[in-house]
Amino acid sequence: MASRSCANFLDLASGNLLDIPHTPRPLPRVMTVPGIISDLDGYGSNDGDSDVCHERKIIVANMLPLHAQRDKVTAKWCFSLDEDALLLHLKDGFSPETEVIYVGSLKVEIDASEQEEVAQKLLEDFNCVPTFLPHDLHKKFYHGFCKQQLWPLFHYMLPMCPDHGDRFDRVLWQAYVSANKIFADKVREVINPDDDYVWVQDYHLMVLPTFLRKRFHRVKLGFFLHSPFPSSEIYRTLPVRDEILRGLLNCDLIGFQTFDYARHFLSCCSRMLGLDYESKRGHIGLDYSGRTVYIKILPVGVHMGRLESVLNLHSTSAKIKEIQKQFEGKKLILGVDDMDIFKGISLKFLAVEQLLQQHPELQGKLVLVQIVNPARSTGKDVQEAKRETYLTAERINETYGSPNYEPVILIDRPVARYEKSAYYAVAECCIVNAVRDGMNLVPYKYIVCRQGTPHMDKETGMNLVSPPTSMLVVSEFIGCSPSLSGAIRVNPWDTDAVAEALNLAITMPNSEKQLRHEKHYRYVSSHDVAYWARSFMHDLDRACKDHYSKRCWGIGLGLGFRVVSLSPSFRKLSIDHIVSTYKRTTRRAIFLDYDGTVVPQSSIIKSPSPEVISVLSTLCSDPKNTVFIVSGRGRSSLSEWLAPCERLGIAAEHGYFMRWNESTKWESCNLAADLDWKKVVEPVMRLYTETTDGSNIEIKESALVWHHQDADPDFGSCQAKELMDHLENVLANEPAVVKRGQHIVEVKPQGVSKGLVAEKVLSTMVNDGKPPDFVMCIGDDRSDEDMFEGIFRTISSPSLSMSPEIFACTVGQKPSKAKYYLDDTTDVVRLLQGLATASNPKPRYIAQIQVSFESSI
């Protein structure tokens, strides 16, 4: 049965979930030159030809970088570019020939009768494609799911009670999915999937990649999260956690502001989806169904040219002089924040109150100017934060103020760009005290404005006598904190520490302030928004370079959809194809792994089912077959479980023990007679078992295995790496090797592998004058790759006059040395039944079972 979220997705696809109007007239898909639209219509195919003559980037965000207002005379809509928008600034990171198309919503609601005209105008004049979300849908999507559920959760706020955030609401989630689908449909109207790059911005659109990847398997798709990403302990409380993770994993590159946010995301993927990651030549990569999803860590920068142009304005210089005169003889500290519960404005005020109390000499000389930007969302939490902010400011001013002096000046009105820049330029110190924030750019803007420009310095007289200085007090919990190594970092909840940091900032010698400022300015000026955009697109291009060298196909329903991307020669093993070959051959070698191949890896019962025993017995009884179970398990359990299969060969403990059938004796590997190293290894493993809850040791005759499948995923993996290093050091001169497997660390004799088993069996058949003409090998883990390799190595030897038919097959769609795959153990048993039927056309054991033959993919 499909999950509820899958059902929602399918409802969306059929249009039954919400009554969303279609675009009045679909826009042409291919744009050849800016402003000139070709006549090609429709969505095209995954591999369609392109008429685009230069590179295009499609930037998808919740809001378009536009201002909109009605003309009072004509009543027509008038649009202009929002010069402060990050989406507009990032174009500086692209080449001048690059065409940038924006997809997003407008900040105003457009009547349905005007939407077609407005859409055409925006495309022609601004290269913008508006989404026109219906009012009710937009309210549930943005003000509902985004702002009342995702935003608090990503900032570590859980709805523990009705007064502390809104509980999960599936109706709002459906609206979120619906809105994401509309955004995806708009992208489909303008994309050329073979050539265009799509860059999705922020948490509003985290399932959009699934819709795009489902339609265009090889789309070049990047995503950047501007907000924090919470730890797995917080994120796992979200009921739709898997759907959102899989949505992001349908991208080729996912960007985060800090390593902490990326680490939290990777931990969620590991704990909730069982995905492993590794560093590949300096880049972090997640293997997801054969695709490598890359992780990028790079904070956003500011637009240097935009800030400097504002500093050069006459109005800015005039405001600077006004502020200097107003606060002459006083130490000015500046705060610029949105009215938000996470910005810590009231905590900042408490720290200033503490500072004035502890240092009475600063009373009358210290001023905090707090500029409050309008709130981005509404709700009782915002109103409560605003009320607390005002009450705290009033109390401080009443206690420490005078008729001509207010220690806290609250500016709660729209502040022009030039006025903010003037405050930045004059302030001796800037404090950002957020309790949790993404990439707060206020410190960067402050540093650039304190640096000034030659024109501003000449107009105002600043920085003419002495070099520029700046001081920053920043919260540990904001995205830019790691990149500002010269700032004083604080815990915003510790008001005593924040007060002391402010005192240190305003009393620090100018020489040290100057050094800190120079260090910050070098970083901010070199890591601007253009650098950020250019670096991200460079990595996205690298992440997509293998798109057309692999076969791709989609699997999964609803929001669980993903694309499998594997080698062109890697395909599903068709039962009718292998049965046909099986019937034509007379000297067959069959190698089967045990766990994860004939018995499910997740099964609690590890003994084989009666069905497996029957099919193995039938295959063994065919005199044309040599059948072996090759496993890492011990010989006692394997011989007990497989006792009914008298003619079955068994290789236990990766081939250390081996017998050809039940009537022959066990042979042990001559390569490893010395097992004294086990006395060294076992105490080390016991030490790690005691310190790692959920781990255990498996003692075999020839090997020792440390299992951590039931331990905490992160801690278990960390301990496994430490154990490997420890064991490799103590076994440096011993005849043993340390191997890392899926949730295991195994120590076994040198030279013992499943590959040697395959080589020995095949060589024996050749030496007996019965060279194989059919070889089948099926396995599911890393140790089975040795078996595939051993088969290919033996078959290529000159002793074989004729190469046999080889069917090397892995279980699960994943990168492998095998050329074929089967989906799971059910597929394996079904295939074995097909071969058994060919050996014995009327077998009694499957009288009631109908064998189906699948076509090749």
C-alpha positions in Angstrom: 0.0 0.0 0.0 1.3 3.5 -0.9 2.1 5.7 2.1 0.0 8.7 2.8 2.6 11.1 1.4 2.8 8.9 -1.8 -0.9 9.1 -2.1 -0.8 12.8 -1.8 1.8 13.0 -4.5 -0.3 10.9 -6.8 -3.3 13.0 -6.1 -1.3 16.0 -7.1 -0.2 14.4 -10.4 -3.8 13.8 -11.3 -4.8 17.3 -10.2 -7.3 16.1 -7.6 -5.7 17.5 -4.5 -6.2 21.3 -5.0 -8.0 23.2 -7.7 -5.0 25.0 -9.2 -5.5 26.9 -12.4 -3.2 26.0 -15.3 -1.0 28.7 -16.9 -3.2 30.6 -19.3 -0.8 29.9 -22.2 2.3 27.7 -21.8 5.5 29.6 -22.5 7.8 28.4 -25.3 10.4 26.0 -23.9 13.4 27.2 -25.8 14.8 30.8 -25.7 17.5 31.4 -28.3 18.4 35.0 -27.6 17.3 37.3 -24.8 13.8 38.6 -25.7 13.4 36.4 -28.8 11.3 33.3 -28.2 11.3 30.3 -30.6 8.1 28.6 -31.7 8.9 25.3 -30.1 6.2 24.2 -27.8 5.7 21.4 -25.4 8.0 19.8 -22.9 10.1 17.7 -25.2 11.9 14.5 -24.3 14.7 13.7 -21.9 17.2 13.7 -24.7 15.8 16.3 -27.0 18.0 18.4 -29.3 18.9 21.9 -28.2 18.6 25.2 -30.1 20.2 27.2 -27.4 23.3 29.0 -28.7 24.7 30.0 -25.3 24.7 28.9 -21.6 21.6 29.4 -19.5 21.0 29.3 -15.8 17.5 28.9 -14.3 17.3 30.3 -10.8 14.3 29.1 -8.9 13.3 30.9 -5.6 10.3 31.6 -3.6 10.2 35.3 -4.6 11.3 37.0 -7.9 13.9 39.8 -7.5 11.2 42.4 -8.5 9.2 45.2 -7.1 5.6 45.6 -8.3 3.0 48.4 -8.0 0.0 49.6 -9.9 0.2 52.8 -11.9 -2.3 55.2 -10.3 -3.1 56.7 -13.7 -3.3 53.7 -16.0 -4.1 51.1 -13.3 -1.5 48.9 -15.0 1.1 46.9 -13.2 4.6 48.4 -13.2 7.6 46.3 -12.3 11.2 47.1 -11.5 14.3 45.1 -10.4 15.0 44.8 -6.7 18.6 46.1 -6.6 19.2 44.6 -3.2 18.1 41.1 -4.1 20.7 38.3 -3.7 19.3 36.6 -6.8 20.2 39.6 -8.9 23.6 39.9 -7.4 24.6 36.3 -8.1 24.6 37.1 -11.8 28.0 38.7 -11.3 29.5 35.2 -10.8 28.4 34.2 -14.3 30.0 35.1 -17.7 28.5 38.0 -19.5 27.2 35.7 -22.2 25.2 33.6 -19.7 21.4 34.1 -19.9 19.7 34.0 -16.5 16.0 33.1 -16.1 14.3 33.6 -12.8 11.3 31.4 -11.7 9.3 32.5 -8.6 6.4 34.3 -7.1 5.6 38.0 -7.0 5.2 39.9 -3.8 1.7 41.0 -4.9 -1.3 39.1 -6.0 -2.2 39.3 -9.6 -5.8 38.9 -10.8 -6.4 35.8 -13.0 -7.5 38.0 -15.9 -4.2 39.9 -15.9 -1.8 36.9 -15.4 -1.2 36.1 -19.0 -0.3 39.7 -19.9 1.9 40.1 -16.8 3.7 36.8 -17.4 4.5 37.8 -21.0 5.8 41.2 -19.9 8.0 39.8 -17.1 9.5 37.2 -19.4 10.3 39.8 -22.2 11.5 42.6 -19.9 13.1 40.8 -17.0 13.6 37.1 -18.0 11.3 36.3 -15.1 8.7 33.5 -15.0 6.0 34.1 -12.3 4.3 31.2 -10.6 1.0 32.9 -9.7 0.1 30.7 -6.7 -3.6 30.9 -5.7 -4.1 33.0 -2.6 -5.3 30.2 -0.3 -2.5 27.9 -1.5 0.2 30.6 -1.0 -1.1 31.2 2.5 -0.9 27.6 3.5 2.4 27.0 1.7 4.4 30.1 2.8 2.7 31.4 6.0 1.6 27.9 7.0 4.1 25.1 6.3 7.2 27.2 5.6 7.0 29.7 8.3 5.0 27.9 11.0 6.6 24.4 10.7 9.8 24.3 8.7 11.3 27.6 9.8 10.9 26.9 13.6 12.1 23.3 13.3 15.2 24.4 11.3 15.9 26.9 14.1 15.6 24.1 16.8 12.1 25.0 18.0 9.8 22.0 18.6 6.0 22.4 19.0 6.1 20.9 22.5 2.8 22.6 23.4 0.2 24.6 21.5 1.8 27.9 22.7 5.2 26.8 21.4 4.8 26.5 17.7 2.2 24.8 15.5 1.9 21.0 15.3 2.4 19.2 12.0 -0.6 19.7 9.7 -0.9 17.4 6.7 -3.1 19.9 4.9 -0.3 22.4 5.0 2.2 19.7 3.8 -0.1 19.0 0.8 -0.1 22.7 0.1 3.7 22.7 0.2 3.9 19.8 -2.2 1.4 21.5 -4.5 3.3 24.7 -4.6 6.5 22.9 -5.3 4.9 21.1 -8.2 3.7 24.5 -9.7 7.2 25.8 -9.5 8.5 22.7 -11.2 5.9 23.0 -13.9 7.0 26.6 -14.6 10.6 25.4 -14.9 9.5 22.8 -17.3 8.0 25.5 -19.5 11.3 27.2 -20.1 14.0 24.6 -19.6 16.1 22.9 -22.2 17.1 19.9 -20.1 20.2 18.9 -22.0 22.0 22.2 -21.6 20.4 24.4 -18.9 21.5 24.5 -15.3 18.8 24.8 -12.6 19.7 26.3 -9.2 17.0 26.0 -6.5 17.2 28.3 -3.5 16.2 27.6 0.1 13.9 25.6 2.2 10.7 26.7 0.5 11.4 24.4 -2.5 12.9 21.2 -1.0 10.7 18.7 -2.9 10.8 20.5 -6.2 13.9 18.5 -7.3 11.9 15.3 -7.1 9.4 16.7 -9.7 12.1 17.9 -12.0 14.2 14.7 -11.7 11.1 12.6 -12.4 10.5 14.4 -15.7 14.2 15.0 -16.7 16.4 12.2 -15.5 19.6 14.0 -16.5 18.7 17.5 -15.5 21.7 19.6 -14.1 20.2 20.5 -10.7 21.7 22.3 -7.7 20.2 23.4 -4.4 21.4 25.8 -1.8 20.0 26.0 1.7 20.3 29.5 3.2 18.8 28.6 6.6 20.4 26.3 9.2 19.9 22.5 8.9 19.1 21.1 12.3 20.7 18.1 14.0 19.2 14.7 13.4 17.6 14.6 16.9 15.5 17.7 15.9 15.0 16.9 12.2 13.8 13.3 12.8 10.7 14.7 14.6 9.3 15.9 11.2 6.7 13.3 10.0 7.7 13.9 6.3 11.4 13.8 7.0 12.2 11.1 4.4 10.3 12.8 1.6 12.2 16.0 2.1 15.6 14.3 2.3 14.9 12.3 -0.9 13.8 15.6 -2.5 17.2 17.2 -1.8 19.0 14.0 -2.9 17.5 14.3 -6.3 19.9 17.2 -6.8 23.4 16.8 -8.1 24.9 19.3 -5.7 23.6 20.5 -2.3 25.1 23.7 -0.8 25.2 24.7 2.9 26.5 27.8 4.7 28.6 25.9 7.3 30.1 22.5 7.9 27.8 22.0 10.9 24.7 22.3 8.7 26.2 19.9 6.1 27.2 17.5 8.9 23.7 17.5 10.3 22.3 16.7 6.8 24.7 13.9 6.2 23.9 12.4 9.7 20.2 12.5 8.8 20.8 10.7 5.5 22.9 8.1 7.4 20.5 7.5 10.2 17.2 7.7 8.3 18.0 6.5 4.9 21.1 4.3 5.6 23.3 6.2 3.2 27.1 6.4 3.5 29.2 9.3 2.5 32.9 9.8 1.8 35.3 12.5 0.8 36.4 12.2 -2.8 39.4 14.3 -3.6 38.4 17.0 -1.2 34.7 16.9 -2.1 32.1 15.2 0.1 29.9 12.7 -1.9 26.8 10.6 -1.1 26.2 7.5 -3.1 22.5 7.5 -3.9 21.4 4.6 -6.2 24.5 4.9 -8.3 24.4 8.7 -8.5 26.9 10.7 -6.5 25.3 13.6 -4.8 27.9 16.2 -3.9 27.9 18.4 -0.8 29.3 21.9 -0.9 30.1 24.1 2.1 30.4 27.8 1.2 28.9 30.8 2.9 27.1 33.5 0.8 28.9 36.8 0.4 27.9 40.4 -0.2 27.8 42.5 -3.4 30.9 44.8 -2.9 30.0 47.1 -5.8 26.4 47.7 -4.6 27.5 48.6 -1.0 30.3 50.9 -2.2 28.0 52.7 -4.7 25.6 53.5 -1.8 28.5 54.7 0.3 29.4 57.1 -2.5 26.0 58.8 -2.4 25.7 62.3 -1.2 22.8 61.4 1.0 24.9 58.8 2.7 27.7 61.3 3.5 25.2 63.8 4.8 23.6 61.1 7.1 27.0 60.1 8.4 27.8 63.7 9.4 24.4 63.9 11.1 24.9 60.7 13.1 28.5 61.8 14.0 27.1 65.0 15.4 24.2 63.3 17.2 26.4 60.8 19.0 29.5 63.0 19.4 31.6 61.9 22.4 29.6 58.6 22.7 30.5 55.0 21.9 28.0 53.8 19.3 27.1 50.1 19.1 24.9 49.0 16.2 22.4 46.1 15.9 20.4 45.4 12.7 17.9 42.5 12.9 14.6 41.3 11.6 11.8 41.3 14.2 12.0 37.5 14.8 12.0 35.3 17.9 15.4 33.8 16.8 17.3 37.1 16.4 17.9 37.5 20.2 17.2 41.3 20.3 15.9 41.2 23.9 18.9 39.1 25.0 21.1 41.8 23.4 19.3 44.5 25.4 19.8 42.5 28.6 23.5 42.3 27.9 23.7 46.1 27.4 21.7 46.5 30.7 24.3 44.3 32.4 27.2 46.2 30.9 25.8 49.6 32.2 25.2 48.1 35.6 28.7 46.6 35.9 30.5 49.6 34.4 28.8 52.8 35.7 31.4 54.9 33.9 29.8 54.0 30.6 26.5 55.5 31.6 25.9 58.5 29.5 28.6 57.4 27.0 27.4 54.1 25.6 24.5 54.0 23.0 23.0 50.9 21.3 21.2 51.8 18.1 18.9 48.8 17.2 17.5 48.9 13.7 14.5 46.6 13.4 13.6 45.3 9.9 9.9 44.3 9.3 9.0 40.8 10.4 8.8 38.3 7.5 6.0 36.4 9.1 3.0 37.0 11.3 2.0 35.2 14.4 1.7 35.5 18.2 5.4 34.5 18.6 6.5 37.6 16.6 4.1 39.8 18.5 5.4 38.5 21.8 9.0 39.1 20.7 8.1 42.7 19.7 6.3 43.4 23.0 9.3 42.0 25.0 11.7 44.1 22.9 9.9 47.3 23.6 9.4 46.6 27.3 13.1 45.8 27.8 14.2 48.9 26.0 11.8 51.1 28.0 13.0 49.7 31.3 16.7 50.2 30.4 16.1 53.8 29.3 14.1 54.6 32.4 16.8 53.1 34.7 20.0 54.5 33.0 18.7 57.3 30.7 18.3 61.0 31.2 16.5 63.8 29.4 19.3 64.1 26.9 20.5 60.5 26.8 18.9 57.1 25.9 21.2 54.1 26.1 18.9 52.1 23.8 17.5 53.7 20.6 15.0 51.5 18.9 14.4 52.3 15.2 11.3 50.3 14.2 10.4 51.8 10.8 11.5 51.3 7.2 15.1 52.5 7.0 16.5 53.5 3.7 19.6 51.8 2.3 21.7 55.0 2.6 20.7 55.5 6.3 21.7 51.9 7.2 25.0 52.3 5.5 25.6 55.5 7.4 25.0 53.8 10.7 27.3 50.9 9.7 30.0 53.4 8.8 29.9 55.3 12.1 29.3 52.5 14.6 32.4 51.6 16.6 31.1 48.0 17.2 28.4 45.8 15.6 26.7 43.0 17.5 24.7 40.1 16.0 23.2 38.1 18.9 20.9 35.6 17.1 20.2 32.4 19.0 20.0 30.6 15.7 20.4 31.9 12.2 21.5 31.0 8.7 23.8 33.3 6.8 23.5 36.7 8.5 25.2 39.2 6.2 25.0 42.1 8.6 28.6 41.7 9.8 29.9 41.6 6.2 28.0 44.8 5.4 29.4 46.5 8.5 33.0 45.6 7.6 32.6 47.0 4.0 31.0 50.2 5.3 33.7 50.7 7.9 36.3 50.3 5.2 34.6 53.1 3.3 35.5 54.5 -0.1 37.9 57.3 -1.1 34.9 59.5 -2.0 33.1 58.9 1.3 36.3 59.5 3.3 36.8 62.8 1.5 33.2 63.9 2.0 33.0 63.0 5.7 36.6 63.2 6.8 36.6 59.6 8.1 39.6 57.3 7.8 41.8 60.3 6.7 43.9 60.5 9.9 44.0 56.8 10.9 43.3 53.5 9.1 39.8 52.1 9.4 38.9 49.9 12.3 35.9 47.7 13.2 34.8 45.4 16.0 32.3 42.5 15.8 30.5 40.6 18.5 28.8 37.7 16.9 26.8 34.7 18.1 28.3 31.3 17.9 25.0 30.1 16.3 25.0 32.1 13.1 26.3 30.9 9.7 29.0 33.6 9.2 30.6 33.1 12.6 33.2 30.5 11.4 34.4 32.8 8.6 35.0 35.8 11.0 38.0 34.6 13.0 38.7 38.1 14.3 35.3 38.6 15.8 34.5 38.1 19.5 32.2 35.0 19.5 29.6 34.8 22.2 26.9 32.5 23.5 23.8 34.8 23.2 22.2 33.1 26.2 25.0 34.1 28.5 24.3 37.8 29.1 27.3 38.2 31.4 29.6 37.0 28.7 28.0 39.1 26.0 28.2 42.2 28.2 31.9 41.5 28.8 32.5 41.0 25.1 30.9 44.4 24.3 33.1 46.0 26.9 36.2 44.3 25.4 35.2 45.5 21.9 34.8 49.2 22.8 38.0 49.3 25.0 40.3 47.3 22.7 43.4 49.3 21.5 42.9 50.8 18.0 46.0 48.9 16.7 44.3 45.6 17.4 41.0 46.7 16.0 42.8 47.7 12.8 44.4 44.2 12.5 41.1 42.5 13.0 39.4 44.8 10.5 42.0 44.2 7.8 41.8 40.4 8.2 38.0 40.5 7.9 38.0 42.9 5.0 40.4 40.7 3.0 38.0 37.8 3.5 34.8 39.6 2.8 36.1 41.4 -0.3 37.5 38.2 -1.8 34.6 36.0 -0.9 31.8 38.1 -2.3 28.5 37.0 -3.8 30.1 36.7 -7.3 32.7 34.3 -5.9 30.0 32.3 -4.1 27.9 31.9 -7.3 30.8 31.2 -9.5 32.2 28.5 -7.1 28.8 26.8 -6.8 28.2 26.7 -10.5 31.7 25.4 -11.1 31.1 22.5 -8.7 27.6 21.9 -10.2 29.2 21.5 -13.6 31.7 19.0 -12.2 29.0 17.1 -10.5 27.1 16.7 -13.7 29.9 15.7 -16.0 29.1 11.9 -15.9 25.4 12.4 -16.7 25.5 11.0 -20.2 28.1 8.3 -19.6 25.7 6.2 -17.5 22.3 4.6 -18.1 19.5 6.2 -16.1 16.0 5.1 -15.1 13.5 6.1 -12.5 12.3 3.9 -9.6 10.0 4.6 -6.6 6.6 6.0 -6.2 5.5 9.5 -5.2 8.0 11.6 -3.3 10.1 8.5 -2.9 11.1 8.7 -6.6 14.8 8.6 -7.5 16.9 7.9 -10.5 19.2 5.0 -10.7 22.4 5.8 -12.6 24.7 2.9 -13.5 27.2 1.8 -16.1 25.8 1.3 -19.7 26.8 -2.4 -19.5 25.1 -3.0 -16.2 21.6 -4.4 -16.6 19.0 -6.6 -14.9 19.6 -10.3 -15.3 16.8 -11.6 -17.5 15.6 -15.1 -16.4 14.6 -16.2 -19.9 18.0 -15.1 -21.2 20.0 -17.0 -18.6 17.7 -20.1 -18.8 18.2 -20.2 -22.6 22.0 -20.2 -22.1 21.7 -22.7 -19.3 19.9 -25.2 -21.5 22.6 -25.0 -24.2 25.5 -25.7 -21.8 26.7 -28.9 -20.2 29.5 -28.0 -17.8 28.2 -25.4 -15.4 29.7 -23.7 -12.3 27.4 -21.9 -10.0 28.6 -19.7 -7.0 26.1 -18.3 -4.5 26.7 -16.0 -1.5 24.5 -16.8 1.5 23.4 -13.8 3.6 21.7 -11.1 1.4 21.6 -13.5 -1.6 19.6 -16.6 -0.8 18.6 -15.5 2.7 17.4 -11.9 3.3 20.0 -9.8 5.1 17.3 -8.3 7.4 15.8 -11.7 8.3 16.0 -12.7 12.0 15.8 -16.3 10.9 19.2 -17.1 9.3 18.5 -20.7 8.2 17.4 -21.2 4.6 13.7 -21.6 3.8 12.4 -25.0 2.6 12.0 -23.4 -0.9 15.7 -22.5 -1.0 16.7 -26.0 0.2 14.5 -27.6 -2.5 15.8 -25.5 -5.3 19.5 -26.0 -4.3 18.9 -29.7 -4.0 17.5 -29.8 -7.6 20.4 -27.8 -9.0 23.0 -30.0 -7.2 21.4 -33.2 -8.4 22.0 -32.2 -12.0 25.3 -33.9 -13.0 26.1 -31.0 -15.3 26.3 -28.6 -12.4 28.9 -27.8 -9.8 27.2 -25.6 -7.2 28.9 -23.8 -4.3 27.6 -21.7 -1.4 30.5 -19.3 -0.7 29.9 -17.4 2.7 31.7 -15.7 5.5 29.7 -17.8 8.0 31.3 -20.6 10.0 31.3 -24.2 8.6 29.3 -25.7 11.5 26.2 -23.5 10.9 26.4 -23.8 7.1 26.8 -27.6 7.1 23.9 -27.9 9.6 21.5 -25.7 7.6 22.4 -27.1 4.2 22.6 -30.8 5.2 19.7 -31.8 3.0 21.7 -30.7 -0.1 24.1 -33.6 -0.1 25.9 -32.7 -3.4 26.2 -29.0 -2.5 29.8 -27.6 -2.2 30.4 -25.2 0.7 33.1 -22.6 1.2 33.0 -21.3 4.8 34.7 -18.3 6.4 35.4 -16.7 3.0 37.0 -19.9 1.7 39.3 -20.7 4.6 37.3 -24.0 4.9 36.0 -25.8 1.9 34.4 -29.1 0.9 33.0 -30.3 -2.4 30.0 -32.2 -1.1 28.7 -33.8 2.1 30.8 -37.0 1.6 34.1 -35.2 1.3 36.3 -33.8 4.1 36.8 -30.2 4.9 39.9 -28.7 3.4 41.6 -25.7 5.1 43.6 -23.0 3.4 47.3 -23.8 3.3 48.1 -20.0 3.0 47.2 -19.3 6.6 48.1 -22.0 9.1 49.3 -19.5 11.8 46.3 -18.0 13.7 48.2 -16.8 16.8 47.3 -13.2 15.9 43.8 -13.9 17.2 45.2 -13.7 20.7 46.2 -10.1 20.0 43.0 -9.1 18.1 40.3 -10.4 20.5 41.3 -8.2 23.5 41.3 -5.1 21.3 37.9 -5.9 19.9 36.6 -6.6 23.4 37.8 -3.1 24.5 35.8 -1.5 21.6 32.8 -3.7 22.4 32.7 -2.5 26.0 32.8 1.1 24.9 30.3 0.8 22.0 26.8 0.0 23.1 25.1 -2.3 20.6 28.3 -3.9 19.2 29.4 -7.5 19.5 32.1 -9.9 18.5 31.6 -13.0 16.3 34.4 -15.6 16.8 35.1 -17.8 13.9 37.7 -20.6 13.6 39.8 -18.5 11.2 38.6 -15.0 11.8 37.2 -12.4 14.2 34.4 -10.0 13.3 33.3 -6.9 15.2 29.7 -6.0 14.4 28.2 -2.5 15.0 24.9 -2.8 13.1 22.9 -2.2 16.3 25.1 0.7 17.6 24.4 4.4 17.0 25.2 4.9 13.3 27.6 7.8 13.7 29.3 6.5 16.8 29.5 2.9 15.4 31.1 4.2 12.2 33.5 6.3 14.1 34.5 3.5 16.4 34.9 1.1 13.4 37.4 3.5 11.8 39.3 3.8 15.1 39.3 0.0 15.5 40.6 -0.5 12.0 43.5 1.9 12.6 44.2 0.2 16.0 44.2 -3.3 14.5 46.3 -2.3 11.5 49.0 -1.0 13.8 49.1 -4.1 16.1 49.0 -6.5 13.1 51.6 -4.7 11.1 53.9 -7.8 11.1 51.3 -10.5 11.4 49.9 -12.7 8.5 46.4 -11.2 8.8 44.4 -8.5 7.1 41.8 -6.0 8.5 38.7 -5.5 6.3 35.8 -3.1 6.6 32.4 -4.3 5.5 28.8 -3.3 6.0 28.6 -2.6 9.7 31.5 -4.9 10.4 35.3 -4.9 10.9 36.8 -8.3 10.1 40.2 -9.7 10.7 41.1 -12.8 8.7 44.2 -14.6 7.4 46.1 -13.1 4.6 45.4 -14.5 1.2 41.9 -15.8 2.1 39.1 -14.5 -0.1 36.0 -15.7 -1.9 37.9 -14.9 -5.1 40.4 -17.8 -4.4 37.4 -20.2 -3.9 36.1 -19.4 -7.4 39.6 -19.7 -8.9 40.2 -23.1 -7.2 36.8 -24.5 -8.3 37.2 -23.4 -11.9 40.9 -24.5 -12.1 39.9 -27.9 -10.8 37.2 -28.3 -13.5 39.7 -27.3 -16.2 42.4 -29.8 -14.8 39.8 -32.6 -14.7 39.2 -32.0 -18.4 35.8 -30.4 -17.9 36.3 -26.7 -18.6 33.1 -24.8 -17.7 31.0 -23.4 -20.5 28.6 -21.6 -18.1 29.6 -19.7 -15.0 27.1 -17.9 -12.7 28.0 -16.0 -9.6 25.6 -14.1 -7.4 26.5 -12.0 -4.3 25.5 -8.8 -2.5 28.5 -7.3 -0.6 32.1 -6.2 -1.0 33.5 -9.7 -0.4 31.6 -11.0 -3.4 33.4 -8.4 -5.6 36.5 -10.6 -5.0 34.6 -13.5 -6.3 33.6 -11.7 -9.5 37.1 -10.5 -10.0 38.5 -14.1 -9.4 36.2 -15.5 -12.1 37.1 -12.9 -14.7 40.8 -13.5 -13.9 40.6 -17.3 -14.2 38.5 -17.2 -17.4 41.0 -14.9 -19.1 43.8 -17.4 -18.6 45.3 -19.1 -21.7 44.5 -22.6 -20.3 40.9 -22.1 -21.5 40.5 -22.7 -25.2 37.0 -21.3 -25.2 35.5 -18.6 -23.0 32.4 -19.7 -21.1 29.2 -17.7 -20.8 29.6 -15.6 -17.6 26.8 -14.3 -15.5 28.3 -12.2 -12.7 25.4 -10.7 -10.8 25.1 -8.4 -7.7 22.0 -8.2 -5.5 20.7 -4.6 -5.5 21.2 -1.8 -8.0 24.6 -0.4 -7.1 28.0 0.0 -8.6 29.7 -3.4 -9.0 32.3 -5.3 -11.0 29.3 -7.5 -12.0 27.6 -6.8 -15.3 24.1 -7.8 -14.1 21.9 -7.2 -11.0 18.8 -8.6 -9.4 16.7 -6.5 -7.1 16.6 -8.7 -4.0 16.7 -12.3 -2.6 13.2 -12.9 -4.0 14.5 -12.3 -7.5 17.5 -14.6 -6.8 15.2 -17.5 -5.7 12.9 -16.9 -8.7 15.9 -17.1 -11.0 17.2 -20.3 -9.3 13.7 -21.8 -9.7 13.9 -21.1 -13.4 17.2 -22.9 -13.7 16.0 -25.8 -11.6 13.0 -26.1 -13.9 15.3 -26.3 -16.9 17.3 -29.0 -15.1 14.2 -31.0 -14.2 11.3 -30.1 -16.5 8.7 -31.6 -14.1 10.1 -31.2 -10.6 7.8 -32.2 -7.8 8.9 -29.5 -5.4 7.3 -26.7 -7.5 4.1 -28.3 -8.6 2.1 -25.4 -7.4 4.5 -22.6 -8.4 4.4 -20.8 -11.7 7.7 -19.5 -12.9 7.7 -16.1 -14.7 10.3 -15.0 -17.1 11.2 -11.3 -17.1 12.3 -9.4 -20.1 15.6 -7.6 -20.0 15.9 -4.0 -19.2 
